[in-house]
Amino acid sequence: MMDIFNDYSTGWLLGLALSLMATGMIAGIMAGLLGVGGGIVIVPVLYHLFTFLGVDEAIRMHVAVGTSLATIIPTSIISSRSHFRRGSLNIGLLQQLIPGVIVGVVCGVVLSGLMSGAFLTAVFAVVALLVSLNMAFKKEGFSIGDGLPNKTGTSIIGFFIGGISTLMGIGGGTLSVPVLSAFRTPMHTAVGTGAALGLVISLPGAIGFLINGLDVDNRPPFSLGYVNLIGLFLIIPATMAMAPVGARLAHAINAKRLRQLFALFLLITSLKMFYGLL
């Protein structure tokens, strides 16, 4: 099981560990700042690290997504508590979205077991690019409506957020923030509610990826299903420490600047994932 590490020096492995912890710190800040659960950072970084380690191309994206979902669980808890204390987590809004989100997560887990790694990578890149463009070029005051639609419409929205977020290995804020803002939800409320949706998505999503990968060959060392324990244990402490910092920063930045930052980060991430498909 340790054979995959034999070709790398102790210094290189130390660098890998430090890079994972640095990834966790950045992901934690982004989780608190943007309500994205950190997955938008973690997935591409893990994907490229697994590429360097020579992990089988057929499963490396599955492991990156599964590991990311697992790391988002504690981060979402910390980030949600921070936003709740500042009054930016709308419990009523969250309750409306949860049923559809859970159904979407279940469907996403099932589909992920049938999809190739390249397809999951393409889903991540395309959705991240679309969200980035929407956030960057959306006109001020643009909205689809005042508040969420009826129960059926809200369920469909939740299903979309839960299903796509699970396939991408993200916490939900990446999709819920622009969607909620399109229904004239205040930006900080959208971010805080998105952080809470991260827990709703990541917990069942991570369990599903763990189960899906139990009998798969050529997984990285120290992997439980599609969840890599090395990445998990190095990233989680850093994300938990930095998420409250990000939440404080979110309340020190105006909504327009927050949206621009969100769009730029997603654009860079998307381009990196498209490059990885070449």
N, C-alpha and C positions, 0 to 999 in steps of 0.2 A: 504493500500500500504506500510505502514511502518512496518507491522507485522514482516517482515523478520529480522528487526534489534532488535526486542524486547529481543532476547535471548543473546544479546551481551552488555557488559558494555561500558561506555563512553570511558574508557581507551583503550579497544580493538578496538573500532571504530576509535579512534585517531591514533592508531597504523596502522590501515588499510589505513587511509588517508595519513600518512607519508610514508607507503610502496608504495602507488600509486605514490606519488611525487618522491620518490627515483627511482622508475621504469622509470618515465619520464626523470629523469636526465641521467640515464644510456642509455635509448633509444635515447636521443638526441645526446649523445656523439657517440653512434654507428651509428646514422644516418649520422653525418658529417664525421666520420672516415671511414666507410665502404660503405656508400651510400645505406644502407639497409632500410631506412625509419623508423627504430626503431621497426617495427612490429615483428621481430624475437625475440625481448625481451618482448614486450607488450603482445602478444597473450598467451604464456604459463603462464606468471604471472597472467593475468586476469583469465585464465582458472582455475588455482589453487585457486585463491581468491574466485571466484564464487563457487567453490567446497566447500570451507570452509563455505561460507554463505548459503549453502544448495540450491543453484539455481538448478532448474530441469536439470538433466543430458541431456535430449533431446535437450535443447537449449543453454546450457552454452557455448559450443564452438562457436555457431552462434553469441552469444552476444560478446564473446571475439574477434572474427574476425571482426564483424561489428564495434565495438568500436575502435579496433586497426586501421582499415582503416580510420576512422574519425580523429583519432589523427595524422595520418601520413600527412594529408593535409597541415597544417601549417608548420610542420617539414620539409617536402620536399621543400617547398618554401624557407625557410631559408637556408637549406643545398644547394639547387641548386644555389642560389644567391652567396653563399660563394665559391662554386666550379667554378662558371662562372667567378668571379672576379680573380680567380687564373689560369684561362685558361684551366681548366680540364673538361669543359662541351662542348662536340662536338655537335653543333647545327645540322649540316648536318646528323650526325649519328642518332640523336634523331628524326629528321623528317622522316627518312627511317623506323624507328621502330613503330612510333605512330599509323598508320592505323591498323596494325595487332594487336597491343596491345589493342586498343579500342575494336575491335571485340572480342578478348579473354576475356576482362573484362565483356562484356555483357553476353557472354556464361557462364562465371564463376558465375555471379550473378544468372542466371537462374538455373544452376545446384545446387547452394548452397541451394536454396529453396526446392530442392527435396532430398537432402542428409541428413543423420542422423548426429548427433553430433559426434558420434564415428568415422564415415567415414571421416569427416573433420579433426579430430584429427590425424587419421592415415595418411591422405594425408600430413599434416604438418610434422609429424615425419619422414616419408619415404623420402620426398623431401629434408628436411633439412639434413638428414644423407647422402644422395647421393651427395649433393653439398659439404658437409664437406669432404667426402672421396676424391672427385675429386680435391678439392683445396689442400688437404694435400699431396696427392700422385702423382699429376700430374708432369710429368718430365719437367725440365726446357727446354724451347724452343718448347714444344709441341704445335701444332696448327692444326686446321682443314683446315685453308686456310688463305690467306692474304686478310683481309677485308671481309665484309659481302658478302653473295652470291647474286644472281640476285634478282629482285623484288619479285618474288614468294617465293623464299627461305627466304628472309628477312621477308616477311609477315608471314610465318609459324613460324619463330623464335619469332616474336612479339606476335603472337597469343598464343604460348606456355607460354611466359613470363607473358602476361596479364591474361590468364585464370588461371594458377596455382597460381600466386601471389594473385589473388582475393580470391581463395578458401582457401589460407593460411592466409590471412589478413596481407600480407607483402607489402612493397613498390615497389618491383620489383628488387632492387639491389641484393638481394639474388640469383636470377637467372641470371639477366643480366650481373653481374660482371664476373662470370665464363664463360658464353656464349661469351661475347664480348672479353674476354681475350683469349679464344680459337681461335678467329679469328684475333689474334695478335693486338688487341687494347691495347695500353699502360694501365697499371693497374690504374693509377690515372685518366685517361680519362674514363675508364670503370666505375670507382666509381662515378665520377662526372655526367656522363650521366645516370647512374643508379639512382642517387638521383633525377634527373629531371623526369625520368620515374615513380618515386614514386607518383608524383602529377597526372600524366595521369591515373594511376591505382586507386589511393585512392579516388579521388573525385567521379567518377561515381560508383565505388565499394561501397563506404559508402552510397551513395544515394540508391543504389539497396538493400543493407542489411536493411536500414531503412524501405523501402517500404515492403520488404518481411516479416518483423517482426511486422507490425502494428496490425494485428489481432491475434497474437499468445498469448496464455495464459501463466501464470507463469513466466513472465519475471522479472528480478530484478527491484526493485524500481527505479524510475526516469529514465526509459528507453524509448527512442523514437524508435519504431521498435526494431531492434537488436543493436541499439547504446545506450550504458549506459552513461547517462550524468554526473554521479558522476566521473566515470573513465575518461571521456573526459575532464572535466574542471580541474581535478587535474593533469592530465598527460601533457596536452598541454603546460602550461606555462613553466614547467621544460624542456620539449623537445626543445622548441623554444629558451630557454636561453642557452642550452648546445650544440645545433647543430653546431654553429660556432666554438666552442672549439674543437669539433671533427674534423671539416674540417681543422683547423690549425694543429692538430696533424697528420692528413693524409699526409700533406706535409713535416712533420718532420720525417717520418718513411719510410724506403726503401720498394720497392715493394714486395720483398720476405717476409719480416717481416709482412707486411700488409696482405698478403695472408695467412700466417700461423695463424695470429690472427683471421682472418675471419673463417678459418677452425675449429679452436679450439672452438670458440664460437658456431658455428653451431652444432658441435658434442655434446656439453653439452646440448644445447637446445633440440636436437633430442632425446637424452636419457631420458630427463625429460618427454617429451611427450609420449614416449613409456611406461614409468613407469606409467603414468596416465591412460593408456589403460588397465593395469592389474587389 
